[in-house]
């Protein structure tokens, strides 16, 4: 075993594995800018080390891999017109793209809570392991935001309208539904993770992605679809529109218990956030790469950072915790094309670029 423990992030070599452990268990391992930078350094080291055959991403504690980004700090910067959003999202999104293209097998243990920024660090991995305890979600529309960190790319590649549903409602996926939605590859019981982890530290140098996949599948349950997957026909019928007004109208017409519960959920979200999300999801369907979606997400994120809806959404959910945001505008039909345009506009020298 070599390397040093680095506070909020542990990066070390154990046998053949480069271990990256998010190490803020009290905050369900919410990720900060410094942690993203430390992950980049760890990946540099592990990529260059011929003794490292695989990367393993894990979260400290029992509650989850990662509850998302450090929203409170972003909120504080947004309030004073700071530049943390511009810096953090740029570095985070570049890291998300690097993970997808990483040349060695990158295994993410998506146990417990996996949300927002945690999805960005794990769902672009080459080998994605969920468990019987996984609660995966992209709940950003409830913060006046949209599913970023490549979320629009992932959700737009889910089957049918499953991704549209998860992106707009922020509903939680269990492990099997995460596989159905193409956010994960195997369900491994949480009790078997230590054994799998130990096996990964013994992988031979130069092991192929297929060999690592075969090893993981030996621990997996074989489940591939959960409770939301069973609702796919109704979800496809209700969410197969390009305008939020049409989705809402379809839900009202349907009137089933599922439609009514979904309407109630959407009524709690930011109207502007939902309109922006749906537009980005539809654009992502026509995109050929994760990078293309991340460039678009970065433009939109900078506009979100300037918006009252983001500050209000975070205030209601994280700061005051009254769960009673006042959205601007308050209704979907009040979100005009002029309001939407800045989220999609090119941003000149600030455009996201990849190495």
LINRA-V455252 format. One record per residue. PSI is psi as a letter, one per 40 degrees, with the letter a starting at -180 (NA if undefined). D_FIRST is the distance of its C-alpha to the first C-alpha in Angstrom with 2 decimals. Layout:
PSI & D_FIRST
PSI & D_FIRST
This chain:
h & 0.00
i & 3.78
i & 7.10
i & 9.62
h & 11.42
f & 14.79
b & 17.35
e & 18.98
h & 16.21
h & 12.47
h & 10.78
i & 7.11
h & 5.56
h & 4.96
b & 6.77
e & 9.82
h & 9.87
h & 9.97
h & 10.34
h & 13.27
h & 14.46
h & 17.91
f & 17.92
g & 21.64
d & 22.50
d & 25.86
f & 26.94
f & 25.63
f & 23.11
h & 25.99
h & 24.81
i & 25.96
d & 26.55
d & 23.69
d & 21.28
d & 22.74
d & 22.22
d & 18.54
d & 18.14
d & 20.06
d & 17.82
d & 14.66
d & 16.73
d & 17.85
d & 14.42
d & 13.34
d & 16.86
e & 16.83
h & 13.59
e & 14.90
e & 11.63
h & 11.58
d & 14.32
i & 14.68
h & 14.38
h & 14.45
h & 16.45
i & 16.83
i & 18.67
i & 18.10
a & 20.85
e & 23.44
d & 25.90
i & 24.60
d & 22.43
h & 24.65
e & 28.27
a & 28.89
i & 29.32
g & 30.15
d & 33.85
d & 35.21
d & 34.12
d & 35.63
d & 38.79
d & 39.14
d & 38.91
d & 41.34
d & 43.85
f & 44.17
f & 44.13
a & 40.69
e & 38.55
d & 35.24
d & 36.07
d & 36.71
d & 33.45
d & 31.10
d & 32.52
d & 32.59
d & 28.86
d & 28.04
d & 30.30
d & 29.01
d & 25.46
d & 26.95
d & 28.52
d & 25.40
d & 23.53
d & 26.48
e & 26.38
h & 22.64
e & 22.41
i & 19.40
h & 19.61
h & 18.95
h & 18.90
h & 20.16
g & 20.26
g & 23.70
i & 24.03
a & 26.64
h & 28.20
h & 27.65
i & 30.22
b & 31.17
d & 28.33
d & 25.90
d & 27.89
d & 27.52
e & 23.72
d & 23.78
e & 27.16
e & 26.91
i & 23.75
d & 24.23
h & 23.23
h & 24.34
h & 23.90
i & 26.23
a & 26.85
e & 29.84
e & 29.08
h & 28.94
g & 31.44
h & 31.40
i & 34.02
g & 35.24
f & 37.56
d & 38.30
d & 42.07
e & 42.31
e & 41.24
f & 43.77
a & 41.06
i & 40.18
h & 37.14
a & 35.23
f & 31.70
e & 33.22
d & 34.70
d & 38.08
d & 36.69
d & 34.96
d & 37.95
e & 40.47
e & 38.82
i & 39.04
i & 41.94
b & 45.41
e & 45.55
d & 42.58
d & 40.69
d & 43.79
d & 44.00
d & 40.40
d & 40.56
d & 43.86
d & 43.43
e & 39.76
i & 39.77
h & 36.62
h & 35.36
a & 33.84
d & 31.31
d & 33.99
d & 36.00
d & 33.03
d & 32.92
d & 36.69
e & 36.53
f & 33.95
e & 31.25
i & 28.98
d & 28.69
i & 27.79
h & 28.31
h & 25.68
h & 26.48
d & 24.22
e & 23.81
e & 22.23
d & 19.56
d & 16.83
d & 17.80
d & 17.91
d & 14.50
d & 13.10
d & 15.36
d & 14.21
e & 10.61
e & 12.69
i & 15.10
i & 16.31
h & 16.00
e & 19.14
h & 19.79
i & 22.85
d & 23.57
d & 25.99
d & 23.59
d & 21.13
d & 24.29
d & 25.48
d & 22.32
d & 22.64
d & 26.38
e & 25.91
e & 24.77
i & 27.44
d & 30.84
e & 32.80
i & 34.40
e & 35.49
h & 38.06
a & 38.62
d & 41.65
d & 42.08
d & 42.10
d & 45.10
e & 46.94
d & 46.47
d & 50.21
d & 51.36
d & 48.57
d & 49.58
d & 53.21
d & 52.64
e & 50.04
f & 51.33
i & 52.97
e & 52.27
h & 53.80
d & 52.68
d & 56.35
d & 56.67
d & 53.61
d & 55.01
d & 58.45
d & 57.11
d & 55.33
d & 58.56
d & 60.62
d & 58.39
e & 58.63
i & 56.37
d & 54.16
d & 51.14
d & 52.96
d & 54.07
d & 50.62
d & 49.23
d & 52.05
d & 51.28
d & 47.64
d & 48.73
e & 51.26
e & 48.49
i & 46.74
h & 47.55
d & 50.40
d & 49.34
d & 45.70
d & 46.89
d & 49.20
d & 46.54
d & 44.01
d & 46.53
d & 47.50
d & 43.91
d & 43.25
d & 46.39
d & 45.57
d & 42.06
d & 43.70
e & 45.23
i & 42.08
e & 40.33
i & 36.88
d & 34.40
d & 34.88
d & 38.61
d & 38.14
d & 35.69
d & 38.28
d & 40.87
d & 38.69
d & 38.02
d & 41.77
d & 42.41
d & 39.62
d & 41.15
d & 44.48
d & 43.03
d & 41.57
e & 45.13
i & 46.65
d & 48.05
d & 46.86
d & 43.17
d & 43.78
d & 45.98
d & 43.62
d & 40.69
d & 43.10
d & 44.33
d & 40.99
d & 38.56
c & 40.59
d & 43.77
f & 42.69
e & 46.36
f & 45.65
g & 48.93
i & 48.49
h & 51.59
i & 50.99
h & 52.78
i & 54.68
e & 54.98
i & 55.97
d & 54.67
e & 58.10
e & 58.03
h & 55.04
i & 56.96
d & 56.05
d & 56.29
d & 53.59
d & 51.33
d & 51.88
d & 49.70
d & 46.58
e & 47.11
i & 48.42
i & 46.77
f & 45.36
b & 45.91
e & 43.46
e & 41.16
i & 40.50
h & 36.90
i & 35.77
i & 32.74
NA & 31.24
